Amino acid sequence: MEANGRQYGIDIARLASMFMVVLLHNLLQGGVLDWTLDSMRDLLYMTLENCSIIAVNIFALISGYLGVGRKVHVRKLSGLWAAAFTWSAGMAIVGLIKGTQIGLWFYRSFFPVLANDYWYFNSFLALQLLVPLLNAGISVVGNAATLLLSLGLLCLSSLLGFPTGLGINNGYSAFWLVVLWLVGAAMRLNWDAVNRYLSTKRLLLGLALIPLLSTYLEWSYVVGGLDPRQWIEYVSPLVVIQSLCFFVLAARINITNNAVRRVLARASASAFGVYLIDNSYWVYSFWLDARFSWVLEIRPWTGLPMIIGISLGMYFLFLGLETIRRALFKKALQLIGTMNGSTNAVQA
């Protein structure tokens, strides 16, 4: 942990996971992935998918790592809801301006939580209701027991949830976020032990080899007439191990440059907005639908850097938009506070 108590590697992990979300959506919803996996092109894009599939798990691990021992603030949750509403409704209006035919999608965009348009956000809200209980339980059983119990629960959920479901819905559930929250919290409380038993070389090796192994297994499933998509489920044992490798490696990053620290802290605060924009109903279901399928018509050596570059451009655009929104909301709240203070002074 760095001198001021902030681990900037965690900020890097948060920002990286949101870029992975954009890349995943561009590959899948954008029409780049071809599940025939019968060419080098398809295998390369599938490997890129496997490198990025850890995004959700990383973000959930971060929530536990940073949330253990802390109170849940209603103001923060209301701020997240305001961001979700702003981008869901705002992107719907953009879609209407661009000529998308109005329909049920438009009206549901003004109720993103009730319409469950952001599954992660809804599950995250449910998780927050349980955080006080989770923290209370951790204080009772102790740090070491929390690590053993959380890892046991992670293994059980992954091994049983992968082939049978176990009610985890392939990781699209609040229960899975609770499991990952506990693992993140346990690692924070036992960080010295984590560093002692997990060497950087082994973590790097796992991070490099697992996506390749996943691609091989997916190819072999296609050859065998099986569904290869189960290997990109969030509860897949390989995805879980890869997520842990990435998270621990990122948390170990030490940033000493003060300018870089300031940029990371500010950008990290806007990271969740990238997901809210990219996964808003109009952007995901209308604008993004098969938009990048043309990449399949060009050589992969050209298409691969192009789709990464496009994803980076979208990522920084969304990050910038959320940063502007946060600044405007902050100014608005300050103005309201000033006006209320003036009104109270006049009444007094």
Phi, psi and omega in degrees: 000141185279168192304321184273009177088352181260134175261105184288343173297328176293322175298319178297318179298319179296313180295319179295320181295325179288327173295320178299323179299313179299315181296317178300314181295322179293325179287313185278291181293330180287350173086020181275323183286132175244111188285005173289330178050041184251017179212163177298325178303310182296321181292324178294315179292328178292322177296321176298321176299316181292332176290333187258350189292350182280359189306308184296317180299320179298313182297322179290321176298321179297319182299323177284320181299319181271339186267347183296132179077004181249153177281152174273124183261121180299325181299321179293319180294320178294327176294321177294320178297318179299320178294318179298315179296315183302311185282327177294309179291319182297316179292330176295319178294320176300317179299320179295318179297324182280000173103005177294132183295132182292145180194196180302326181304324183292315183289322180291337179295341178272357177226061187297329180285312179296324181279354180058039178286336177245088185300321182294318181297316179297316179294325178296320177297318178297320178300319183297330177293334182265346184303316177302321178291320179296316178296321179295319179295320179297320180295335180277313187277337179096166187293311184296317180295325177298320179296314181294316181294318182293319178293323176296318178294323178295314180297315180297314182295321182286312184293320179273327181287337182290306181273331189250343181100309178053022180076009183272346178059044178060019180103352179273064184203158177294327181300317180295322178294325177297316179300312181291325176301315180296321179294316178299318179296317181296322179293322178298318183284340182234039187298324179296318179293320178300314180293329182287322186263344182245102181283150180298322180298316180293321180294318178296320179297316178297319181294329181278323188271327186298315177301323178293318178296319178298318179297318178298316180295321178296317177298316181294327177293319178297316179299322181275003178078021180256166180278115183281348188290345179293341179282352173250018173286148182297335183268359178304132180306322180293319178295321180296312180296317179299320179298316180295319179300312182296316184297312182295318179297316180296319181296338180277350181294131181249119179255124182252338182286122184295324179295317178295321178300316181295318179296316181297316181297317181288318180293321181299326180294338181259001189300318185295333178297332178300314178297318183295324178284311185295331183256009175298151191302314183293315181298312186286314188274333183250298186295318187276341188305110178056021184296329184251021179296340178297340179298331181292344182269356179243165182298141183298331181293337174267318184293324183298306177295332180292315182290327176292317179295318177298317180296320177297318178299315177298319181300311181291327176297311181295321178297318178294319179298318180292324177297317178295317179299316180298319180295319180293319179295321179296316178298318180297318179294321177296320179295317178297318179297320178295317179296319178295321178295321178294320179297316180296322181293320179294318179295325180291000000 
